[in-house]
Amino acid sequence: MACHVRKGDTVAVLAGDDKGKTGEVLKVDYSKGKVLVQGINRVYKHMRPSRRHPQGGRIQKEMPVAISNVLPVDPKTGKPTRVRFVVKPDGTKQRVAVKSGEVLGVLGRKTQ
C-alpha cells in the first residue's frame, strides 16, 4: 500500500511536543507506522564510556514519530497538505498535494 510520506520529504508535525515544526524525513518504518524526522522528537540517551563513545555522557538523538502525526509540506505554498494518489494512463502512480495540485513524487509502475 502506498504511503503519504517518503524518505527525503519535508514534513510538518501535527501533534506532540514539536507541533508546528518542520523537518526532513530520514527513515520510514512502514511495519511499525513510524517515521524518523531530522531535528524532531529529540531525546537524551545516557551512554557509558565505550569504544564508540569514549567520553560517554548524554547524547541527543531523534526518536521516531507516529506517521499519522506528520503531513508533507506543499512545495508551492509551504504549508502542510494532505496527499491524493493519482494513477496516470501509462500506469505510473503519483502523489499529489490536495491544496495546490502540485506533484510530490512518482511512486512507480503498476505491474500486470
C-alpha positions in Angstrom: 0.0 0.0 0.0 1.2 3.5 -0.8 2.1 5.9 2.0 1.7 9.7 2.1 5.2 10.2 3.4 8.5 9.1 1.8 12.2 9.4 2.7 13.5 12.8 1.8 10.2 14.6 2.1 9.9 17.8 4.1 7.1 17.2 6.7 5.3 19.3 9.3 4.5 17.8 12.8 0.8 18.0 13.7 0.9 16.7 17.3 3.2 16.3 20.3 5.9 18.5 21.8 7.3 19.5 18.4 3.9 20.6 17.0 4.3 23.1 14.2 7.9 22.3 13.4 9.2 21.0 10.1 12.0 18.7 9.2 13.2 16.2 6.6 12.3 12.5 6.8 15.4 10.4 7.4 13.7 7.0 7.6 10.2 5.4 7.3 9.3 2.2 9.1 6.0 1.1 7.4 5.6 -2.0 9.6 5.5 0.0 12.8 3.9 3.1 11.4 6.7 5.4 12.5 8.8 8.0 10.8 12.2 9.5 11.8 12.3 13.2 11.2 15.5 15.3 11.4 15.5 17.6 14.5 12.1 16.4 15.8 11.4 14.4 18.9 15.0 14.7 20.3 15.7 12.8 23.5 18.8 12.3 25.7 20.4 8.9 25.8 22.8 8.3 28.7 25.8 6.4 27.5 28.5 4.6 29.4 32.1 5.2 28.1 32.8 2.7 25.3 35.0 2.4 22.2 32.4 4.2 20.1 31.7 6.9 22.6 34.9 7.1 24.7 33.7 10.1 26.6 30.3 8.7 27.5 27.7 11.2 28.8 24.4 12.4 27.4 23.9 12.0 23.7 21.0 13.7 22.0 19.2 11.7 19.2 16.0 11.7 17.2 13.3 9.2 18.0 10.5 8.0 15.7 7.2 9.8 15.5 3.8 8.2 14.5 3.3 8.5 10.8 -0.2 9.8 11.4 1.2 12.9 13.2 3.1 14.3 10.2 2.0 15.8 6.8 4.1 16.6 3.8 4.7 20.3 3.2 3.3 21.6 -0.1 6.3 22.9 -2.2 4.1 25.7 -3.7 2.6 27.2 -0.5 5.0 25.9 2.2 2.1 24.7 4.3 1.1 21.1 5.3 -1.2 19.4 2.9 -3.0 16.1 2.6 -2.0 13.8 -0.2 -4.0 12.3 -3.1 -2.8 9.4 -5.2 -3.4 9.7 -9.0 -2.8 6.8 -11.5 -1.7 8.1 -14.9 -2.8 6.4 -18.1 0.7 4.9 -18.6 0.4 3.1 -15.2 2.6 5.3 -13.0 1.2 6.4 -9.7 1.8 9.9 -8.4 1.4 11.6 -5.0 -0.4 14.9 -5.5 -0.8 17.7 -2.9 -4.6 18.3 -2.3 -4.3 22.1 -1.8 -2.3 23.1 -4.8 -2.3 20.0 -7.1 1.5 20.0 -7.1 3.1 16.6 -7.9 5.1 15.4 -4.8 6.7 12.4 -6.4 6.2 9.4 -8.7 5.8 6.0 -7.0 6.4 3.6 -9.8 4.7 1.5 -12.5 1.7 -0.8 -12.0 2.7 -4.3 -12.9 0.3 -6.6 -14.7 
